[in-house]
Amino acid sequence: MAESVALDPVDLHILRLLQNDARTTYRELAAEVGVAPSTCLDRVTRLRRSGVILGHRLSLDPARLGRGLQALLMVQVRPHRRELIGPFVERIRALPESLALFHLTGPDDYLVHVAVTDMSDLQRLVLDEFTSQREVARVETRLIFQQWECGPLLPPAQGRQASEAG
């Protein structure tokens, strides 16, 4: 398990702001948190080096890209052995429909978040890319009606304090 990093209130404020808009300039960020731009740059650099900030992401709207139907696929792989898992994971990650892949405990081995064009495309995906594979024992499909972003993500103690203060 990764070791947690000590963060002060300025670090937490920077993280909240960047999670809401990763394109915020250092000058804007510094003004908002009340430090000099050079100090802000140093803090963000330290947060990157320590592994707290992993990178920046571009969020796309699957529906605007012609993939208006999203689903969660619960997949059971049998036998659940390392020599099958690696190739399975790489194949699923390479599918253009795959948005996220989770390795789980419990009766399902994987949860795959997919975006497809319509129900027939979802059926094709399940039949051709999942159940046609010898190691896939079962696939359960759940359609996603609506999705919300959550956060910002903060350390446990500071997260509780911030929500109680706000």
C-alpha positions as CSV (number, residue, x, y, z in Angstrom):
1,M,0.0,0.0,0.0
2,A,1.3,3.5,-0.9
3,E,2.4,5.7,2.0
4,S,0.3,8.8,2.5
5,V,1.8,12.3,2.2
6,A,1.5,15.0,4.8
7,L,-0.5,17.9,3.4
8,D,-1.2,21.3,4.9
9,P,-4.3,23.5,4.4
10,V,-2.6,25.3,1.4
11,D,-1.8,21.9,-0.3
12,L,-5.4,20.8,0.3
13,H,-6.8,24.0,-1.2
14,I,-4.5,23.6,-4.2
15,L,-5.7,20.1,-4.7
16,R,-9.4,21.1,-4.4
17,L,-9.0,23.8,-7.0
18,L,-7.0,21.7,-9.5
19,Q,-9.5,18.8,-9.2
20,N,-12.3,21.3,-10.2
21,D,-10.2,22.7,-13.1
22,A,-6.8,21.3,-13.9
23,R,-6.2,24.1,-16.4
24,T,-6.1,26.8,-13.7
25,T,-2.9,28.8,-14.2
26,Y,-0.3,29.0,-11.4
27,R,-1.0,32.8,-11.1
28,E,-4.7,32.2,-10.6
29,L,-4.1,29.3,-8.2
30,A,-1.6,31.3,-6.2
31,A,-4.0,34.2,-5.9
32,E,-6.8,31.9,-4.8
33,V,-4.8,30.2,-2.1
34,G,-2.9,33.3,-1.0
35,V,0.7,32.4,-1.8
36,A,3.2,33.7,-4.4
37,P,3.1,32.1,-7.8
38,S,6.6,30.7,-7.3
39,T,5.5,29.1,-4.0
40,C,2.5,27.7,-5.7
41,L,4.6,26.2,-8.5
42,D,7.0,24.7,-5.9
43,R,4.0,23.1,-4.0
44,V,2.4,21.7,-7.2
45,T,5.8,20.3,-8.2
46,R,6.2,18.7,-4.8
47,L,2.7,17.2,-5.0
48,R,3.6,15.7,-8.4
49,R,7.0,14.3,-7.3
50,S,5.4,12.7,-4.2
51,G,2.9,11.0,-6.4
52,V,-0.2,12.8,-5.0
53,I,-0.9,14.4,-8.4
54,L,-0.6,11.7,-11.0
55,G,-1.3,13.7,-14.1
56,H,-4.0,15.6,-16.0
57,R,-6.9,14.1,-17.9
58,L,-9.0,15.2,-20.7
59,S,-12.7,14.4,-20.2
60,L,-14.7,13.5,-23.3
61,D,-18.5,13.1,-23.6
62,P,-19.0,9.6,-25.0
63,A,-22.5,10.6,-26.4
64,R,-20.9,13.4,-28.5
65,L,-18.5,10.8,-29.9
66,G,-21.4,8.6,-31.0
67,R,-21.3,6.3,-28.0
68,G,-24.5,7.3,-26.2
69,L,-25.1,4.1,-24.3
70,Q,-22.9,3.2,-21.3
71,A,-23.0,0.0,-19.4
72,L,-21.1,-1.9,-16.6
73,L,-20.1,-5.5,-17.4
74,M,-19.5,-7.8,-14.5
75,V,-17.2,-10.5,-15.8
76,Q,-16.2,-13.8,-14.3
77,V,-13.0,-15.4,-15.6
78,R,-12.4,-19.2,-15.2
79,P,-9.9,-20.4,-14.4
80,H,-8.7,-17.2,-12.7
81,R,-5.0,-17.8,-13.3
82,R,-2.2,-15.3,-13.9
83,E,-1.4,-16.6,-17.4
84,L,-4.9,-15.9,-18.5
85,I,-5.4,-12.6,-16.6
86,G,-2.6,-10.6,-18.3
87,P,-3.8,-11.2,-21.8
88,F,-7.4,-10.7,-20.8
89,V,-6.7,-7.4,-19.2
90,E,-4.7,-6.1,-22.2
91,R,-7.3,-7.2,-24.7
92,I,-10.1,-5.4,-22.7
93,R,-8.0,-2.3,-22.3
94,A,-7.4,-2.2,-26.0
95,L,-11.1,-2.2,-26.9
96,P,-12.3,1.2,-28.1
97,E,-15.5,0.8,-26.1
98,S,-13.7,0.3,-22.8
99,L,-13.6,3.3,-20.5
100,A,-12.4,1.7,-17.2
101,L,-11.5,-1.8,-16.0
102,F,-11.5,-2.9,-12.3
103,H,-10.1,-6.2,-10.9
104,L,-12.5,-7.2,-8.0
105,T,-12.9,-9.6,-5.2
106,G,-16.1,-11.6,-4.8
107,P,-18.1,-13.6,-7.4
108,D,-17.2,-11.2,-10.3
109,D,-13.5,-10.9,-11.2
110,Y,-13.8,-7.8,-13.3
111,L,-16.0,-4.7,-13.7
112,V,-15.7,-3.1,-17.2
113,H,-17.2,0.3,-17.9
114,V,-18.0,0.5,-21.6
115,A,-19.6,3.1,-24.0
116,V,-21.3,1.8,-27.1
117,T,-23.5,3.3,-29.9
118,D,-26.7,1.4,-29.1
119,M,-28.1,-1.9,-27.7
120,S,-27.1,-3.9,-30.8
121,D,-23.5,-2.6,-30.4
122,L,-23.6,-3.6,-26.8
123,Q,-24.8,-7.1,-27.7
124,R,-22.1,-7.4,-30.3
125,L,-19.5,-6.3,-27.8
126,V,-20.6,-8.8,-25.2
127,L,-20.9,-11.7,-27.6
128,D,-17.9,-11.1,-29.8
129,E,-15.4,-9.7,-27.3
130,F,-16.3,-11.3,-24.0
131,T,-18.4,-14.5,-24.1
132,S,-16.7,-15.8,-27.2
133,Q,-13.5,-16.0,-25.1
134,R,-12.9,-19.4,-23.6
135,E,-11.8,-18.0,-20.2
136,V,-14.9,-15.8,-19.8
137,A,-17.4,-17.9,-17.7
138,R,-20.1,-15.3,-17.3
139,V,-21.0,-11.7,-18.1
140,E,-23.7,-9.6,-16.4
141,T,-24.7,-6.3,-18.0
142,R,-26.0,-3.2,-16.2
143,L,-27.1,-0.2,-18.2
144,I,-26.1,3.2,-16.9
145,F,-28.9,5.7,-16.8
146,Q,-27.0,8.7,-15.4
147,Q,-23.5,9.3,-14.0
148,W,-22.1,12.0,-11.7
149,E,-18.6,13.1,-10.9
150,C,-17.7,13.2,-7.2
151,G,-15.0,14.8,-5.1
152,P,-12.8,16.4,-4.6
153,L,-10.7,13.6,-3.2
154,L,-9.0,14.6,0.1
155,P,-7.2,12.6,2.8
156,P,-9.6,11.1,5.4
157,A,-9.1,13.5,8.3
158,Q,-8.9,16.7,6.3
159,G,-11.8,15.5,4.1
160,R,-14.1,15.3,7.2
161,Q,-12.9,18.6,8.6
162,A,-13.5,20.4,5.3
163,S,-17.0,19.0,4.8
164,E,-17.9,19.8,8.4
165,A,-16.6,23.4,8.0
166,G,-18.3,23.9,4.7
